[in-house]
Amino acid sequence: MSSLEPEILSVTETTRQIKNLVEANFPYTWVIGEISNCTIASSGHVYLTLKDDAAQLRAVIWKRTASRLKFQLEDGMEVVAAGPIEVYQARGTYQLNIEQLLPQGVGALELAFRQMQEKLAAEGLFSPEHKRPIPQFPRKIALVTSPTSAAVRDMLQVITRRWKAVDLVIVPVAVQGEGAAEQIAAGIEIAARIPGVETIITGRGGGSLEDLWAFNEEVVARAIFDCPIPIISAVGHEIDISISDLVADRRALTPSEAAELAVPLQSDVLATLTHWKDQLTANLKQRARQARLQLDALAARPALTRPLDLIHNRAAQLDELDRRLKRSTREILSRYQSETKHLSSALDALSPLKVLSRGYSITRVETGKQETEIVKSIRQINAGDVLQTHVTDGTITSQVQKTEPESNTIK
C-alpha cells in the first residue's frame, strides 16, 4: 500500500479511539443544565437529558446514586451535575454518568447543611448520651416560636385538649428571615430562665429550605445543646429535618406531634389510674382472703382450740421420761455395784493382809537412812540389825543374833 493512501479504520476501531479520547479528557466533569425527559426505570436507574439553549447532553444516574438523592427530580429543574463522560460503543453515543447532583439555587444551602452536620456531629452534639427524657407530666411548657403562626395555634389546641393541668408560656420570636436564628437562640435562653418551666418546644410549620434555614444555624444548635431544660424540636413537616431536630432531646415530625409528645392524653391517664386502682383493689382483696385463710388455719390448730391437751401431753411425756430416767439410774447403779463387788473381791484376794491372815508375815529391815526394805534374803541381814515383822494383828520388832543359810538354798 502506498504511503499516500489514507488509514482506513473500522467502525469499532473508530468508536474505540473516540471513546478513549473522550473518557481521557473528561474523567470527571461538572455540568449545569436543565433536566428534561427524566425517566425512572423499573430497575431504579434514572435516565435524563441535560440541556441549555444551544445543546443537550444525555445523562444517567445509576440506582445506587439515585437512592441517595434527597430531592425529587422534575423536568425543568436546573441542576449542577458531576461525573465522568462515557461513550457507549454499541450505539456510538456518549452520556454523563452522574455521581453528584445539586439543585441550582438550593445547592449551596444543602452543602452548608452537610458541613454543619458533620462539624456538630464530630463535637458530639448529636450523641444519644446527651439526650434527656421529656417530663411525663410537665407543669409549665414554654413555646419558642412565632406567636402569630398556625403552628403555635395547633400546639395550643392540642396541648389544652390533651392535658389541662399545664401552664403555657409563649416566647415570641421570628422563625424565618434575617436575624431569626439569633432570636430563636435568645428565646431558648429566656425560656430556660422562666421559673417552673419543665419542657421547651421550638419550631415552626412547613416551608421551603430557605424558610426553615434559621433552625439549621449553628447559634440555634448550640443554644439547644446548652439549654438545661429538655427541648422538643418540631420544624416543618415529616420529610423536613433540621440541625435543631438532630440536637434536640426529642424530634417531632410536626408541631402538632410535638404537643402530643409534651403532654399525656388525660383520658389515657385516667384509664391507667382506673386500671391501677382496680388492680390494687383486686390485689388487696386477694391478700385479705389469703390472710383470712391463714388466720383460720392458725385458729384451727389444736394448740389454740385445745391448749390443755398440749399441756397434758407434755406432762405425760415428762412422767414417762421421769420413769425412764429412774429405771435407767437404778440399772446403772446396780451394774456399778456388781462391778464394784467383783473388783473388791479381786483386790481382796490380792491384798497382802489377806495373805497375812493365813499365817504369813512380812519382815522389813531398817537401813541407815531411816528407811526400811522388805527382807527377801539373808544376804540383806547382818547380826545386830533391827527387824520389823508384820503379822495380821500387829508388828514385832526384833534384833538379829545370827543368820544361817538353808542347806538346800538355790543360788
Buried (B, 14 or more C-beta within 10 A) or exposed (E): EEEEEEEEEEEEEEBBEBBEEBBEEBEEBEBEBBBEEBEBEEEEBBBBBBBEEEEEBBBBBBEEBBEEEEBEBEEEBBBBBBBBBBBEBEEEEBBBBBBBBBBEEBBEBBEEBEEBBEEBEEEEBBEEEEEEEBBEEBEBBBBBBBEEBEBBEBBBEBBEEBBEEBEBBBBEBBBBEEEBBBBBBBBBEBBBEEEEBBBBBBBBBBBEBEBBBBBBBBBBBBBBBEBEBBBBBBBBEEEBBBBBBBBBBBBBBBBBBBBBBBBBEEEEBEEEEEEEEEEEEEEEEEEEEEEEEEEEEEEEEEEEEEEEEEEEEEEEEEEEEEEEEEEEEEEEEEEEEEEEEEEEEEEEEEEEEEBBEEEEEBBBBBEEEEEBEEBEEBEBBEEEBEBBBBEEEEEEEEEBEEEEEEEEEEE
